[in-house]
């Protein structure tokens, strides 16, 4: 730490206002009294750390961060203990002094000491976290659909009912959690605390900007069981010729089967007075992509979503399954967590895997950040090799390892933290 600064764990109660102030400065976000009145405090006790500036008459918080105790679904269905890094904030008056590096390094060591196998985050800027060993593990797709976009028919969708209501925590929180938790995808972190569950349906007054309250569409089967939902808000607009040009802005859309997806999107693209539908974040292989007859018109764009950092390389590699047999020695570079560095012999397949220290020659060499990018199956080792980020040291080692690390469905997460 620079002279005059001190790194320390923050108290969840007495330091709350200071942490909120630093976060507001760092992200230049409005945090009105009306918002505070409805927003639950999401952070968990004992998981926030800050940097105090002690050079003045009274210490002032110059930077802070926190983390969530998540479990991360990995290929094969296991859920690994995960530190969800969040609220990484440095006051603009204290930038370029190494405070962020000190905090993130402390986070990595604290998380590893707690037995958390990986760390995950959403990055405000892409150029920051690769230097700490994080790689882009999931991506999300966004589309802008025109009203009455043509969708393929799906058997059974006509038998489903779509209910449209004002979103309510009391009425819909359990339903949303139940459907959301039923999704089987690598990376699909669920909201497992009351505060995070409340956030899924949080209707901040500052986000309305004069438009309607938050709405929800719920897809039910003939027995009344929920099979999907979308949380959204409509923004009304009119052209100079008094033609409706409203927009449906979707916060989150989840469907558990093709019929539910067809019923949900058929409703969302046919709301009166709306001209466009903004999909919100979707998995790259979300059903909507296959339902649309004209994907060009939807202007699909792909963005980085969750970044991943392996804190315990052997535990992470042994914790997932592989879609094909794999037997390879990986030479891993890790400048911040030296216990991860070196050669690891990975042997496994669809039924399990084992990882041990290796003395022999390596087949592939890569940085821990690149291993994290391939870990959930969203980016192939072969693609990373094309960019010079994976080196094939033993001829023939790359292709089978790349095939093994893949997975039938893309990793994804539906919400940001």
N, C-alpha and C positions, 0 to 999 in steps of 0.2 A: 504494500500500500504506500502511496505517497505520504510524505511527512504531514502530520496533522489530521489524517483520516484514520478511522477505526472501523473494521468490519465486525458486525455483531448480529446475533439473532434478534429479531424484533418481537415485541410483545403484541399479541393479537388485539389487545384492548387499548393500552395506553399509547401505542405507536400507530394506531389505525389512521388517525387524521394526517399524520406526517407522511405515511405511505400513500394515502390518497392524493395528497398535495403533489408529491414527486411524480406520481403517475400522470396526473393532470398536466403538469409542466412538460413531461416527456412526450406525451402523445397529443397535446394541444386539443384535448377533447372537452366538450361541454359536460359539466356534471352539475345539473341544476338541483335546487332543493326538492323540486317535484320528483326528479329522478331518484334522488336519494331516499325519498319517502317510500318508494315501491321496490327498490333494489335490495335483495338479500345480500349479506356479506358472504362472498363465496370462498374466501381463503381459509385454510385449515390451521389451527394452532400448532406452533412449533415448526412450521415449514417456511417462514418468511425470514429473510436476512437483508440487512441494509448496511450502508456505509455512512457513518456519521462524520461530518466536518466539525472538528473540535478546535479550530483555529480562532474562533471568536469567543465572545463572553459566554455564550450558551451553545451547546452542540446543536447542529441542524442536520437533518437527514438530506444527504446529497444524492443517494441512489438506493434502490431497493429491488427485490425480486421475491417471488414465492414459488411454490410448486404444489401440485395436487397429487394425492396418492391414488393413481390410476392402476388398472390392470389392462394390459394391451393384448388383444387377440392376435395371435400369430398364425401363419399357415399350419393347418392341422387341428386348430381349435383350442390349443392351450392359451392361457391368459397369464402373462408375465408381469411381475411387480414393476411398476413404471412411475417415474417422477415426471409429472407434467409441468414443465417450466413455464412460468407465466409472470406477467407484470414486471418484466425486466425494464427498469426505468432509471435513467440518469438525468438529473436536473441539467438543463442546457448551460447553466453557469459552471458546471463541473465536468464538462466533456474533455476528451483527449488527455485524460490523466490516468488511464488504466483501471478505472473503477469497474467498468463492465467486465473486463477480463478477470479481475479479482473475484467478482461476484459469481461469474459462470464457473470459474475453476473451483470455487468453494462449493457451488451447487453440485458439480460432478462428484467431488470427493464425499460430500455429505450424503448424497443419494446412494453412491456405491456402498458406503458404510452402513446404510439402512438395509442393504440387501436388494435394492432396486436394480433390476437387470439392464434396463434401458431408460433413457430420458427422451421426452418428446416435447415439441413446442410448435407454435405458429410464429413465423418470422415476419416482423414488420418490414424489414429490408432483407433482400436475398444475400447481400454481400457480407453479412455479419457472421453467421453461425457456422459456416464451413470451416473457419479457422479453429473452431472448438471441437471439431470432429462430428458435427451434425451433417446429415445428408437428407435430401428430399425423398421421403419414403412413400408419401401418398400425394396424389394430385386430384384436383376436382375440375369437373366440366361445368361450364355455364352456357346456357342457350337463351336466345330471345326469340320467342315464337309469336307468330301472328295469330289473331283470333281465328278459330275454326281451322287450325292447322290439321292437315290430313294425317290421320293415324291408322295404322293397320288394325284390323279387327282381331280380337283375341277371344277364343271360345270361353264362355262363362262370364265374361265381363258384364253382359246385359242382365245377369241375375243379381248383380251387386247393387247396393244402394249407397249413394254419396250424400251425407248430411252436411249442411253448411250452417255454422253457428259462430257466435262471438266466442273467441277463445277465453277459456276460464281455467284458472289453476285448479279450483275445486272440482270442476266437472271433467277436465281433460288431462290433468297431469299424470294420473295413473295409466290412462289409456295410451298416452304418448310414450311413457316409459316402457310399457309392456310391448308395444309394437317395435319401438326402437331397439330394445334389448333382444328381440327375436331375430335380428339381422345377423347372418353368418358371413362375415368378411374379415380378413386380416386388417388390422388398423382401426376397426370400428369401436372406438372407446365409448363406453356408455356413461351416462350421468348418474353417479351412484350416491350422491349426497342430496339432502333436501334442497340446499341452496342451488346446486347445479340443475336439479330437476325444475326448480322454479324458474330458472333462467330461460328454459326452453320456451316458456309461454310469457315471458316478461314483456310488458307493454309500456316501454318508457315514454312518458309524455313528450320529451324532446324529439323523439323519432316520428311522432305523428305528423308534425308540421301542418296542422290543420286538416289532416285527412282522417280516415275512419280508424276505429279501434282494430286491434289484431283479430283476424278471423281464423277459423280452422275448418278444413274439409276432412270428414272421416268416412272411409270406405268400410262398409259392413257386408258380411255374407248373409245368406238367407236366414241363418240362425242368430244373426245379430252380433256376431263376433267381429271385432275390428281387424281389417286386413291392410290398412294403410291410412295415411293422413298427410295433410299439407297445412303448414302454418303460413299465413299470408296476410297481405294488406293491399287494398286497392287504392290507387291514386287517380282521381278523376281529372280529366282534361278535355278541352274542346278546341276544335280548329276554328279558324276565322270564318269558316262556312257553317259553323255550329254542328260539325260532325264529331261524334265521340272518339276521343283518342286516349282513353284511360289506360293505365298500366297495372297489371297484377304483379306485385313483387313478392316472391315466395322466399320465406326464410329457410324452411326445411320441408322436404317432401320425401316420404318413405313409403314403399309398398313391398309387401311380402311375397307377391307372386305376380305373374304376367297379367292375369285378369284384373287384379287390384290396380296395377299400374295403368292399364288401359282405361279403367273407369275413373281413376283419379285425374289423369291428364285430359281425358275427354271433357270432364267437368271444368277444369281450370282454364281450358282454352275456349270455353263457350259461355263466358260470363257477360251479361249485358253491359253495354257502354264501354267495354274494354277493347283496346286495339292490339295490345301486345301483352305477353306474359314473360317475365324474367324468371328463369327457372331456379335461381339460387344454386348453391353448390351441390353437385351430383357426382357419383362415382363415374370414372371415365367410361365404364361399360354399363352404365345405368340403363334400365329397360327403355327409357324414353328415346335413347339414341336409336334403338332397333325398331321402335314403334313408328317413328317419323318416316313418311315416304320421301320427304325432301329435307335432308339434314342441312344442305347448303343454306336454305332460307332461314334456318334457325341460328345461323352465324355462331357455330360452336367455338368456344375458346377454352384452352386448358391452362390451369394455374397451379403453382405449387401450393400444397396444403400442409400436411403435418411433416415436420422434420424430426428425424430420429438420431439418437446417439447411443451406441452400444457402450454400456458401463462395465459389463462382464462378458467379454467375447465368447468364452467357452460355454457359459450358461445360456447365452442368447442363441448360439448356433445349435446347441443340444436341445433347446426348448421348442423348436419348431420342427415340422415335418417337411419332407422333400418329395416333389412329385415324380422323381425318378431316382434310381440309385446314384449315390455320390460317394466318391472316395478320392479325396484331394487334400493336399497340404497347402494351407494358405499362409502366406507371409504377410503379417499385418503390421502396419506402422501406426503408432499412437503416441504423440508427443506429450499429451497431458495426463494420460493414465498408463504409465509404463507397464503395469501388470498385464495389459492387453497385448502389448507388442511382442513380436516373435512369430514362431511357426506353430501352427495348429493343424493337427490331422483330423479332418472331418470325415466320418463315415456314417452313412445313413440312407434313408429312403422314406417311403410312405408310412412305415410303421414306427419310425423313431430314428434317433441319431445319437452318436457319442463323439466327444471331442477330447483330444489329449494333446499335450505338448509333443512336438515332433523334433527329432534330431536329423532326419533326412532332408534331402533337397525339396524345396517348395515347388509346387506346380503353378501357382498363381501368386502374384504380389499386388497388394493394394493398400490404400489408406483406410483407416477405420471409418471415415466419413463415406467413402465409396462402398464399403461393405454394408453400412447402414442403409444406403440408397437401394441396394439390391435385396436387403434382408426380408422385406415383406412380399417380394415378388413383383413390385411395381415397375422396376427397371432391371433389365437383364444385365448380367455380367458381360455378355457379348457386346451390348450397346456401350457399356462403359469402356470396354477395351477399344472400341472404335475411336473413342475420344482420348485414348492414351491414359485412361485412369485405372485400368487393370492390365498388368503385364503377364503374358503367358510365358512362364519360365520353362515349363516342360511341354514339348509339342503334343498337342492333342488333349491338354488338360482343360481348355476353356469350354469347348462345346458341351461335354457332359455336365460340367458344373453349372453352366448357364441354364441348361434345361432343367436341372434338379432344383435350382433356386426359384424357378417360376412357380406360378399358381394359377388354377383355372379361372378365378375371379380376381379382378383388380383390387388392391388394397384401397380403402377409402375411410373417411370419417365425415360425418354430416354437419359438424359444428366446430367452431373455433374456440380456443381457450387462451 
